[in-house]
Amino acid sequence: MSQPHWRKSSHSGGDEGNCVEIADLSDQIAIRDSKNFAAGHLTLTRQHFTSLLAQLASQP
């Protein structure tokens, strides 16, 4: 298995690293803390990732 290609939002500013990164794992999406790679990552199905984004977007 090849290494995932991690990326962060273009809206993520500065070099402080206070971001989350995502990687497309074909049938799943992985999410990790950009400041703490050693902590591992959270893996969600595409459906659950879409639901997470919708919930986050609806927050004030």
CHARMM-style PDB file with segment names, atoms N, HN, CA, C and O in Angstrom:
ATOM      1  N   MET     1       0.839  -1.184   0.000  1.00  0.00      PROA
ATOM      2  CA  MET     1       0.000   0.000   0.000  1.00  0.00      PROA
ATOM      3  C   MET     1       0.883   1.245   0.000  1.00  0.00      PROA
ATOM      4  O   MET     1       1.834   1.334   0.776  1.00  0.00      PROA
ATOM      5  N   SER     2       0.575   2.188  -0.852  1.00  0.00      PROA
ATOM      6  HN  SER     2      -0.198   2.116  -1.482  1.00  0.00      PROA
ATOM      7  CA  SER     2       1.367   3.413  -0.924  1.00  0.00      PROA
ATOM      8  C   SER     2       1.005   4.344   0.234  1.00  0.00      PROA
ATOM      9  O   SER     2      -0.057   4.223   0.844  1.00  0.00      PROA
ATOM     10  N   GLN     3       1.906   5.264   0.513  1.00  0.00      PROA
ATOM     11  HN  GLN     3       2.769   5.362   0.017  1.00  0.00      PROA
ATOM     12  CA  GLN     3       1.685   6.236   1.581  1.00  0.00      PROA
ATOM     13  C   GLN     3       0.578   7.205   1.170  1.00  0.00      PROA
ATOM     14  O   GLN     3       0.515   7.613   0.010  1.00  0.00      PROA
ATOM     15  N   PRO     4      -0.290   7.574   2.102  1.00  0.00      PROA
ATOM     16  CA  PRO     4      -1.347   8.534   1.766  1.00  0.00      PROA
ATOM     17  C   PRO     4      -0.766   9.914   1.472  1.00  0.00      PROA
ATOM     18  O   PRO     4       0.264  10.299   2.026  1.00  0.00      PROA
ATOM     19  N   HSD     5      -1.434  10.639   0.604  1.00  0.00      PROA
ATOM     20  HN  HSD     5      -2.271  10.325   0.155  1.00  0.00      PROA
ATOM     21  CA  HSD     5      -1.051  12.019   0.286  1.00  0.00      PROA
ATOM     22  C   HSD     5      -1.875  12.933   1.197  1.00  0.00      PROA
ATOM     23  O   HSD     5      -3.069  13.128   0.971  1.00  0.00      PROA
ATOM     24  N   TRP     6      -1.238  13.486   2.213  1.00  0.00      PROA
ATOM     25  HN  TRP     6      -0.268  13.328   2.397  1.00  0.00      PROA
ATOM     26  CA  TRP     6      -1.909  14.349   3.177  1.00  0.00      PROA
ATOM     27  C   TRP     6      -1.959  15.767   2.646  1.00  0.00      PROA
ATOM     28  O   TRP     6      -1.001  16.235   2.030  1.00  0.00      PROA
ATOM     29  N   ARG     7      -3.072  16.457   2.881  1.00  0.00      PROA
ATOM     30  HN  ARG     7      -3.849  16.076   3.381  1.00  0.00      PROA
ATOM     31  CA  ARG     7      -3.194  17.855   2.458  1.00  0.00      PROA
ATOM     32  C   ARG     7      -4.045  18.615   3.465  1.00  0.00      PROA
ATOM     33  O   ARG     7      -4.844  18.035   4.200  1.00  0.00      PROA
ATOM     34  N   LYS     8      -3.851  19.937   3.475  1.00  0.00      PROA
ATOM     35  HN  LYS     8      -3.202  20.408   2.878  1.00  0.00      PROA
ATOM     36  CA  LYS     8      -4.670  20.781   4.339  1.00  0.00      PROA
ATOM     37  C   LYS     8      -5.336  21.849   3.495  1.00  0.00      PROA
ATOM     38  O   LYS     8      -4.944  22.088   2.353  1.00  0.00      PROA
ATOM     39  N   SER     9      -6.325  22.475   4.052  1.00  0.00      PROA
ATOM     40  HN  SER     9      -6.643  22.280   4.980  1.00  0.00      PROA
ATOM     41  CA  SER     9      -7.122  23.458   3.337  1.00  0.00      PROA
ATOM     42  C   SER     9      -6.281  24.636   2.866  1.00  0.00      PROA
ATOM     43  O   SER     9      -5.318  25.033   3.522  1.00  0.00      PROA
ATOM     44  N   SER    10      -6.656  25.180   1.733  1.00  0.00      PROA
ATOM     45  HN  SER    10      -7.438  24.858   1.200  1.00  0.00      PROA
ATOM     46  CA  SER    10      -6.005  26.400   1.250  1.00  0.00      PROA
ATOM     47  C   SER    10      -6.376  27.587   2.140  1.00  0.00      PROA
ATOM     48  O   SER    10      -5.728  28.632   2.079  1.00  0.00      PROA
ATOM     49  N   HSD    11      -7.409  27.435   2.962  1.00  0.00      PROA
ATOM     50  HN  HSD    11      -7.935  26.586   3.012  1.00  0.00      PROA
ATOM     51  CA  HSD    11      -7.817  28.482   3.905  1.00  0.00      PROA
ATOM     52  C   HSD    11      -6.983  28.451   5.177  1.00  0.00      PROA
ATOM     53  O   HSD    11      -7.123  29.322   6.035  1.00  0.00      PROA
ATOM     54  N   SER    12      -6.132  27.471   5.298  1.00  0.00      PROA
ATOM     55  HN  SER    12      -6.018  26.764   4.600  1.00  0.00      PROA
ATOM     56  CA  SER    12      -5.273  27.335   6.470  1.00  0.00      PROA
ATOM     57  C   SER    12      -4.103  28.295   6.315  1.00  0.00      PROA
ATOM     58  O   SER    12      -3.256  28.110   5.441  1.00  0.00      PROA
ATOM     59  N   GLY    13      -4.053  29.311   7.154  1.00  0.00      PROA
ATOM     60  HN  GLY    13      -4.740  29.461   7.864  1.00  0.00      PROA
ATOM     61  CA  GLY    13      -3.024  30.332   7.010  1.00  0.00      PROA
ATOM     62  C   GLY    13      -1.853  30.145   7.943  1.00  0.00      PROA
ATOM     63  O   GLY    13      -1.959  29.463   8.963  1.00  0.00      PROA
ATOM     64  N   GLY    14      -0.751  30.744   7.595  1.00  0.00      PROA
ATOM     65  HN  GLY    14      -0.666  31.297   6.767  1.00  0.00      PROA
ATOM     66  CA  GLY    14       0.428  30.750   8.451  1.00  0.00      PROA
ATOM     67  C   GLY    14       1.162  29.424   8.476  1.00  0.00      PROA
ATOM     68  O   GLY    14       0.735  28.431   7.887  1.00  0.00      PROA
ATOM     69  N   ASP    15       2.282  29.445   9.180  1.00  0.00      PROA
ATOM     70  HN  ASP    15       2.630  30.252   9.659  1.00  0.00      PROA
ATOM     71  CA  ASP    15       3.114  28.247   9.300  1.00  0.00      PROA
ATOM     72  C   ASP    15       3.067  27.666  10.707  1.00  0.00      PROA
ATOM     73  O   ASP    15       3.939  26.887  11.089  1.00  0.00      PROA
ATOM     74  N   GLU    16       2.050  28.044  11.477  1.00  0.00      PROA
ATOM     75  HN  GLU    16       1.341  28.677  11.167  1.00  0.00      PROA
ATOM     76  CA  GLU    16       1.966  27.586  12.855  1.00  0.00      PROA
ATOM     77  C   GLU    16       1.579  26.116  12.963  1.00  0.00      PROA
ATOM     78  O   GLU    16       1.854  25.482  13.982  1.00  0.00      PROA
ATOM     79  N   GLY    17       0.954  25.572  11.943  1.00  0.00      PROA
ATOM     80  HN  GLY    17       0.731  26.087  11.116  1.00  0.00      PROA
ATOM     81  CA  GLY    17       0.597  24.165  11.962  1.00  0.00      PROA
ATOM     82  C   GLY    17      -0.657  23.844  12.750  1.00  0.00      PROA
ATOM     83  O   GLY    17      -0.885  22.683  13.087  1.00  0.00      PROA
ATOM     84  N   ASN    18      -1.476  24.839  13.053  1.00  0.00      PROA
ATOM     85  HN  ASN    18      -1.290  25.783  12.780  1.00  0.00      PROA
ATOM     86  CA  ASN    18      -2.714  24.602  13.795  1.00  0.00      PROA
ATOM     87  C   ASN    18      -3.816  24.169  12.836  1.00  0.00      PROA
ATOM     88  O   ASN    18      -4.793  24.889  12.633  1.00  0.00      PROA
ATOM     89  N   CYS    19      -3.653  23.009  12.259  1.00  0.00      PROA
ATOM     90  HN  CYS    19      -2.859  22.424  12.424  1.00  0.00      PROA
ATOM     91  CA  CYS    19      -4.568  22.560  11.221  1.00  0.00      PROA
ATOM     92  C   CYS    19      -4.839  21.072  11.360  1.00  0.00      PROA
ATOM     93  O   CYS    19      -4.156  20.349  12.086  1.00  0.00      PROA
ATOM     94  N   VAL    20      -5.847  20.651  10.646  1.00  0.00      PROA
ATOM     95  HN  VAL    20      -6.402  21.238  10.057  1.00  0.00      PROA
ATOM     96  CA  VAL    20      -6.029  19.224  10.433  1.00  0.00      PROA
ATOM     97  C   VAL    20      -5.714  18.967   8.970  1.00  0.00      PROA
ATOM     98  O   VAL    20      -5.878  19.846   8.124  1.00  0.00      PROA
ATOM     99  N   GLU    21      -5.272  17.784   8.687  1.00  0.00      PROA
ATOM    100  HN  GLU    21      -5.139  17.070   9.374  1.00  0.00      PROA
ATOM    101  CA  GLU    21      -4.973  17.376   7.321  1.00  0.00      PROA
ATOM    102  C   GLU    21      -5.855  16.188   6.981  1.00  0.00      PROA
ATOM    103  O   GLU    21      -6.248  15.423   7.862  1.00  0.00      PROA
ATOM    104  N   ILE    22      -6.163  16.038   5.704  1.00  0.00      PROA
ATOM    105  HN  ILE    22      -5.843  16.659   4.988  1.00  0.00      PROA
ATOM    106  CA  ILE    22      -6.940  14.892   5.261  1.00  0.00      PROA
ATOM    107  C   ILE    22      -6.184  14.149   4.170  1.00  0.00      PROA
ATOM    108  O   ILE    22      -5.333  14.712   3.481  1.00  0.00      PROA
ATOM    109  N   ALA    23      -6.512  12.883   4.033  1.00  0.00      PROA
ATOM    110  HN  ALA    23      -7.203  12.425   4.593  1.00  0.00      PROA
ATOM    111  CA  ALA    23      -5.949  12.054   2.969  1.00  0.00      PROA
ATOM    112  C   ALA    23      -7.066  11.189   2.406  1.00  0.00      PROA
ATOM    113  O   ALA    23      -7.873  10.636   3.154  1.00  0.00      PROA
ATOM    114  N   ASP    24      -7.108  11.076   1.095  1.00  0.00      PROA
ATOM    115  HN  ASP    24      -6.452  11.525   0.487  1.00  0.00      PROA
ATOM    116  CA  ASP    24      -8.080  10.231   0.411  1.00  0.00      PROA
ATOM    117  C   ASP    24      -7.523   8.816   0.358  1.00  0.00      PROA
ATOM    118  O   ASP    24      -6.487   8.571  -0.260  1.00  0.00      PROA
ATOM    119  N   LEU    25      -8.215   7.890   1.007  1.00  0.00      PROA
ATOM    120  HN  LEU    25      -9.057   8.089   1.509  1.00  0.00      PROA
ATOM    121  CA  LEU    25      -7.779   6.493   1.043  1.00  0.00      PROA
ATOM    122  C   LEU    25      -8.698   5.627   0.184  1.00  0.00      PROA
ATOM    123  O   LEU    25      -9.023   4.503   0.567  1.00  0.00      PROA
ATOM    124  N   SER    26      -9.110   6.129  -0.947  1.00  0.00      PROA
ATOM    125  HN  SER    26      -8.846   7.043  -1.257  1.00  0.00      PROA
ATOM    126  CA  SER    26     -10.029   5.473  -1.881  1.00  0.00      PROA
ATOM    127  C   SER    26     -11.442   5.403  -1.332  1.00  0.00      PROA
ATOM    128  O   SER    26     -12.280   6.226  -1.700  1.00  0.00      PROA
ATOM    129  N   ASP    27     -11.732   4.441  -0.459  1.00  0.00      PROA
ATOM    130  HN  ASP    27     -11.051   3.773  -0.159  1.00  0.00      PROA
ATOM    131  CA  ASP    27     -13.098   4.305   0.053  1.00  0.00      PROA
ATOM    132  C   ASP    27     -13.292   4.968   1.412  1.00  0.00      PROA
ATOM    133  O   ASP    27     -14.389   4.918   1.968  1.00  0.00      PROA
ATOM    134  N   GLN    28     -12.251   5.585   1.952  1.00  0.00      PROA
ATOM    135  HN  GLN    28     -11.360   5.626   1.500  1.00  0.00      PROA
ATOM    136  CA  GLN    28     -12.325   6.263   3.243  1.00  0.00      PROA
ATOM    137  C   GLN    28     -11.522   7.559   3.199  1.00  0.00      PROA
ATOM    138  O   GLN    28     -10.702   7.781   2.308  1.00  0.00      PROA
ATOM    139  N   ILE    29     -11.788   8.407   4.196  1.00  0.00      PROA
ATOM    140  HN  ILE    29     -12.453   8.226   4.920  1.00  0.00      PROA
ATOM    141  CA  ILE    29     -11.042   9.652   4.360  1.00  0.00      PROA
ATOM    142  C   ILE    29     -10.344   9.598   5.717  1.00  0.00      PROA
ATOM    143  O   ILE    29     -10.971   9.281   6.728  1.00  0.00      PROA
ATOM    144  N   ALA    30      -9.062   9.904   5.739  1.00  0.00      PROA
ATOM    145  HN  ALA    30      -8.552  10.161   4.918  1.00  0.00      PROA
ATOM    146  CA  ALA    30      -8.297   9.939   6.985  1.00  0.00      PROA
ATOM    147  C   ALA    30      -8.101  11.394   7.397  1.00  0.00      PROA
ATOM    148  O   ALA    30      -7.913  12.271   6.554  1.00  0.00      PROA
ATOM    149  N   ILE    31      -8.147  11.637   8.707  1.00  0.00      PROA
ATOM    150  HN  ILE    31      -8.300  10.924   9.392  1.00  0.00      PROA
ATOM    151  CA  ILE    31      -7.990  12.978   9.268  1.00  0.00      PROA
ATOM    152  C   ILE    31      -6.935  12.903  10.367  1.00  0.00      PROA
ATOM    153  O   ILE    31      -6.964  11.993  11.195  1.00  0.00      PROA
ATOM    154  N   ARG    32      -5.998  13.862  10.377  1.00  0.00      PROA
ATOM    155  HN  ARG    32      -5.974  14.601   9.703  1.00  0.00      PROA
ATOM    156  CA  ARG    32      -4.984  13.879  11.432  1.00  0.00      PROA
ATOM    157  C   ARG    32      -4.662  15.308  11.837  1.00  0.00      PROA
ATOM    158  O   ARG    32      -4.967  16.257  11.115  1.00  0.00      PROA
ATOM    159  N   ASP    33      -4.051  15.445  12.987  1.00  0.00      PROA
ATOM    160  HN  ASP    33      -3.803  14.674  13.574  1.00  0.00      PROA
ATOM    161  CA  ASP    33      -3.582  16.720  13.520  1.00  0.00      PROA
ATOM    162  C   ASP    33      -2.254  17.050  12.847  1.00  0.00      PROA
ATOM    163  O   ASP    33      -1.324  16.244  12.881  1.00  0.00      PROA
ATOM    164  N   SER    34      -2.161  18.214  12.243  1.00  0.00      PROA
ATOM    165  HN  SER    34      -2.916  18.869  12.215  1.00  0.00      PROA
ATOM    166  CA  SER    34      -0.937  18.574  11.518  1.00  0.00      PROA
ATOM    167  C   SER    34       0.257  18.809  12.445  1.00  0.00      PROA
ATOM    168  O   SER    34       1.397  18.834  11.982  1.00  0.00      PROA
ATOM    169  N   LYS    35       0.012  18.981  13.739  1.00  0.00      PROA
ATOM    170  HN  LYS    35      -0.915  18.961  14.115  1.00  0.00      PROA
ATOM    171  CA  LYS    35       1.111  19.205  14.682  1.00  0.00      PROA
ATOM    172  C   LYS    35       1.543  17.936  15.404  1.00  0.00      PROA
ATOM    173  O   LYS    35       2.575  17.930  16.075  1.00  0.00      PROA
ATOM    174  N   ASN    36       0.769  16.860  15.277  1.00  0.00      PROA
ATOM    175  HN  ASN    36      -0.069  16.864  14.733  1.00  0.00      PROA
ATOM    176  CA  ASN    36       1.079  15.657  16.039  1.00  0.00      PROA
ATOM    177  C   ASN    36       0.822  14.404  15.203  1.00  0.00      PROA
ATOM    178  O   ASN    36      -0.138  13.674  15.446  1.00  0.00      PROA
ATOM    179  N   PHE    37       1.677  14.164  14.229  1.00  0.00      PROA
ATOM    180  HN  PHE    37       2.458  14.757  14.031  1.00  0.00      PROA
ATOM    181  CA  PHE    37       1.522  12.995  13.356  1.00  0.00      PROA
ATOM    182  C   PHE    37       1.557  11.690  14.140  1.00  0.00      PROA
ATOM    183  O   PHE    37       0.878  10.727  13.782  1.00  0.00      PROA
ATOM    184  N   ALA    38       2.348  11.658  15.207  1.00  0.00      PROA
ATOM    185  HN  ALA    38       2.900  12.440  15.497  1.00  0.00      PROA
ATOM    186  CA  ALA    38       2.517  10.428  15.984  1.00  0.00      PROA
ATOM    187  C   ALA    38       1.228   9.985  16.673  1.00  0.00      PROA
ATOM    188  O   ALA    38       1.115   8.830  17.083  1.00  0.00      PROA
ATOM    189  N   ALA    39       0.264  10.883  16.803  1.00  0.00      PROA
ATOM    190  HN  ALA    39       0.356  11.822  16.470  1.00  0.00      PROA
ATOM    191  CA  ALA    39      -1.003  10.540  17.458  1.00  0.00      PROA
ATOM    192  C   ALA    39      -1.878   9.647  16.582  1.00  0.00      PROA
ATOM    193  O   ALA    39      -2.898   9.131  17.038  1.00  0.00      PROA
ATOM    194  N   GLY    40      -1.482   9.470  15.342  1.00  0.00      PROA
ATOM    195  HN  GLY    40      -0.653   9.889  14.972  1.00  0.00      PROA
ATOM    196  CA  GLY    40      -2.278   8.640  14.442  1.00  0.00      PROA
ATOM    197  C   GLY    40      -3.325   9.458  13.710  1.00  0.00      PROA
ATOM    198  O   GLY    40      -3.230  10.682  13.631  1.00  0.00      PROA
ATOM    199  N   HSD    41      -4.320   8.771  13.178  1.00  0.00      PROA
ATOM    200  HN  HSD    41      -4.396   7.776  13.243  1.00  0.00      PROA
ATOM    201  CA  HSD    41      -5.352   9.465  12.423  1.00  0.00      PROA
ATOM    202  C   HSD    41      -6.706   8.797  12.634  1.00  0.00      PROA
ATOM    203  O   HSD    41      -6.798   7.642  13.050  1.00  0.00      PROA
ATOM    204  N   LEU    42      -7.733   9.547  12.338  1.00  0.00      PROA
ATOM    205  HN  LEU    42      -7.658  10.486  12.000  1.00  0.00      PROA
ATOM    206  CA  LEU    42      -9.111   9.093  12.395  1.00  0.00      PROA
ATOM    207  C   LEU    42      -9.519   8.738  10.975  1.00  0.00      PROA
ATOM    208  O   LEU    42      -9.247   9.500  10.047  1.00  0.00      PROA
ATOM    209  N   THR    43     -10.161   7.607  10.792  1.00  0.00      PROA
ATOM    210  HN  THR    43     -10.383   6.988  11.545  1.00  0.00      PROA
ATOM    211  CA  THR    43     -10.597   7.195   9.463  1.00  0.00      PROA
ATOM    212  C   THR    43     -12.117   7.126   9.431  1.00  0.00      PROA
ATOM    213  O   THR    43     -12.740   6.481  10.275  1.00  0.00      PROA
ATOM    214  N   LEU    44     -12.706   7.800   8.446  1.00  0.00      PROA
ATOM    215  HN  LEU    44     -12.200   8.325   7.761  1.00  0.00      PROA
ATOM    216  CA  LEU    44     -14.155   7.827   8.285  1.00  0.00      PROA
ATOM    217  C   LEU    44     -14.535   7.351   6.890  1.00  0.00      PROA
ATOM    218  O   LEU    44     -13.773   7.516   5.937  1.00  0.00      PROA
ATOM    219  N   THR    45     -15.722   6.758   6.780  1.00  0.00      PROA
ATOM    220  HN  THR    45     -16.341   6.624   7.554  1.00  0.00      PROA
ATOM    221  CA  THR    45     -16.245   6.463   5.447  1.00  0.00      PROA
ATOM    222  C   THR    45     -16.529   7.795   4.766  1.00  0.00      PROA
ATOM    223  O   THR    45     -16.635   8.822   5.435  1.00  0.00      PROA
ATOM    224  N   ARG    46     -16.650   7.786   3.474  1.00  0.00      PROA
ATOM    225  HN  ARG    46     -16.564   6.951   2.930  1.00  0.00      PROA
ATOM    226  CA  ARG    46     -16.962   9.023   2.752  1.00  0.00      PROA
ATOM    227  C   ARG    46     -18.294   9.609   3.226  1.00  0.00      PROA
ATOM    228  O   ARG    46     -18.424  10.825   3.362  1.00  0.00      PROA
ATOM    229  N   GLN    47     -19.272   8.753   3.475  1.00  0.00      PROA
ATOM    230  HN  GLN    47     -19.166   7.765   3.364  1.00  0.00      PROA
ATOM    231  CA  GLN    47     -20.581   9.210   3.939  1.00  0.00      PROA
ATOM    232  C   GLN    47     -20.466   9.899   5.301  1.00  0.00      PROA
ATOM    233  O   GLN    47     -21.051  10.963   5.508  1.00  0.00      PROA
ATOM    234  N   HSD    48     -19.725   9.305   6.216  1.00  0.00      PROA
ATOM    235  HN  HSD    48     -19.250   8.441   6.048  1.00  0.00      PROA
ATOM    236  CA  HSD    48     -19.566   9.918   7.535  1.00  0.00      PROA
ATOM    237  C   HSD    48     -18.736  11.200   7.469  1.00  0.00      PROA
ATOM    238  O   HSD    48     -19.000  12.142   8.216  1.00  0.00      PROA
ATOM    239  N   PHE    49     -17.744  11.247   6.592  1.00  0.00      PROA
ATOM    240  HN  PHE    49     -17.530  10.481   5.985  1.00  0.00      PROA
ATOM    241  CA  PHE    49     -16.945  12.458   6.428  1.00  0.00      PROA
ATOM    242  C   PHE    49     -17.822  13.593   5.904  1.00  0.00      PROA
ATOM    243  O   PHE    49     -17.724  14.726   6.376  1.00  0.00      PROA
ATOM    244  N   THR    50     -18.678  13.290   4.930  1.00  0.00      PROA
ATOM    245  HN  THR    50     -18.758  12.370   4.546  1.00  0.00      PROA
ATOM    246  CA  THR    50     -19.596  14.293   4.386  1.00  0.00      PROA
ATOM    247  C   THR    50     -20.543  14.795   5.468  1.00  0.00      PROA
ATOM    248  O   THR    50     -20.821  15.991   5.550  1.00  0.00      PROA
ATOM    249  N   SER    51     -21.038  13.883   6.297  1.00  0.00      PROA
ATOM    250  HN  SER    51     -20.812  12.911   6.231  1.00  0.00      PROA
ATOM    251  CA  SER    51     -21.917  14.270   7.409  1.00  0.00      PROA
ATOM    252  C   SER    51     -21.181  15.155   8.411  1.00  0.00      PROA
ATOM    253  O   SER    51     -21.742  16.133   8.905  1.00  0.00      PROA
ATOM    254  N   LEU    52     -19.933  14.817   8.709  1.00  0.00      PROA
ATOM    255  HN  LEU    52     -19.477  14.022   8.307  1.00  0.00      PROA
ATOM    256  CA  LEU    52     -19.126  15.628   9.621  1.00  0.00      PROA
ATOM    257  C   LEU    52     -18.965  17.045   9.078  1.00  0.00      PROA
ATOM    258  O   LEU    52     -19.138  18.014   9.818  1.00  0.00      PROA
ATOM    259  N   LEU    53     -18.640  17.175   7.808  1.00  0.00      PROA
ATOM    260  HN  LEU    53     -18.499  16.388   7.207  1.00  0.00      PROA
ATOM    261  CA  LEU    53     -18.476  18.505   7.212  1.00  0.00      PROA
ATOM    262  C   LEU    53     -19.771  19.303   7.264  1.00  0.00      PROA
ATOM    263  O   LEU    53     -19.751  20.504   7.535  1.00  0.00      PROA
ATOM    264  N   ALA    54     -20.899  18.643   7.005  1.00  0.00      PROA
ATOM    265  HN  ALA    54     -20.916  17.667   6.785  1.00  0.00      PROA
ATOM    266  CA  ALA    54     -22.196  19.322   7.059  1.00  0.00      PROA
ATOM    267  C   ALA    54     -22.489  19.816   8.473  1.00  0.00      PROA
ATOM    268  O   ALA    54     -22.979  20.931   8.654  1.00  0.00      PROA
ATOM    269  N   GLN    55     -22.192  18.993   9.470  1.00  0.00      PROA
ATOM    270  HN  GLN    55     -21.794  18.087   9.324  1.00  0.00      PROA
ATOM    271  CA  GLN    55     -22.408  19.396  10.862  1.00  0.00      PROA
ATOM    272  C   GLN    55     -21.505  20.570  11.243  1.00  0.00      PROA
ATOM    273  O   GLN    55     -21.952  21.509  11.901  1.00  0.00      PROA
ATOM    274  N   LEU    56     -20.257  20.518  10.837  1.00  0.00      PROA
ATOM    275  HN  LEU    56     -19.894  19.755  10.303  1.00  0.00      PROA
ATOM    276  CA  LEU    56     -19.331  21.610  11.148  1.00  0.00      PROA
ATOM    277  C   LEU    56     -19.751  22.902  10.461  1.00  0.00      PROA
ATOM    278  O   LEU    56     -19.650  23.979  11.050  1.00  0.00      PROA
ATOM    279  N   ALA    57     -20.218  22.805   9.231  1.00  0.00      PROA
ATOM    280  HN  ALA    57     -20.300  21.930   8.753  1.00  0.00      PROA
ATOM    281  CA  ALA    57     -20.639  23.991   8.486  1.00  0.00      PROA
ATOM    282  C   ALA    57     -21.889  24.627   9.090  1.00  0.00      PROA
ATOM    283  O   ALA    57     -22.110  25.827   8.927  1.00  0.00      PROA
ATOM    284  N   SER    58     -22.696  23.848   9.775  1.00  0.00      PROA
ATOM    285  HN  SER    58     -22.516  22.874   9.908  1.00  0.00      PROA
ATOM    286  CA  SER    58     -23.935  24.376  10.351  1.00  0.00      PROA
ATOM    287  C   SER    58     -23.722  25.034  11.713  1.00  0.00      PROA
ATOM    288  O   SER    58     -24.643  25.644  12.255  1.00  0.00      PROA
ATOM    289  N   GLN    59     -22.519  24.916  12.268  1.00  0.00      PROA
ATOM    290  HN  GLN    59     -21.770  24.420  11.827  1.00  0.00      PROA
ATOM    291  CA  GLN    59     -22.225  25.504  13.578  1.00  0.00      PROA
ATOM    292  C   GLN    59     -21.967  27.002  13.434  1.00  0.00      PROA
ATOM    293  O   GLN    59     -21.357  27.445  12.461  1.00  0.00      PROA
ATOM    294  N   PRO    60     -22.445  27.787  14.426  1.00  0.00      PROA
ATOM    295  CA  PRO    60     -22.217  29.250  14.353  1.00  0.00      PROA
ATOM    296  C   PRO    60     -20.758  29.620  14.528  1.00  0.00      PROA
ATOM    297  OT1 PRO    60     -20.412  30.801  14.491  1.00  0.00      PROA
TER     298      PRO     60
END
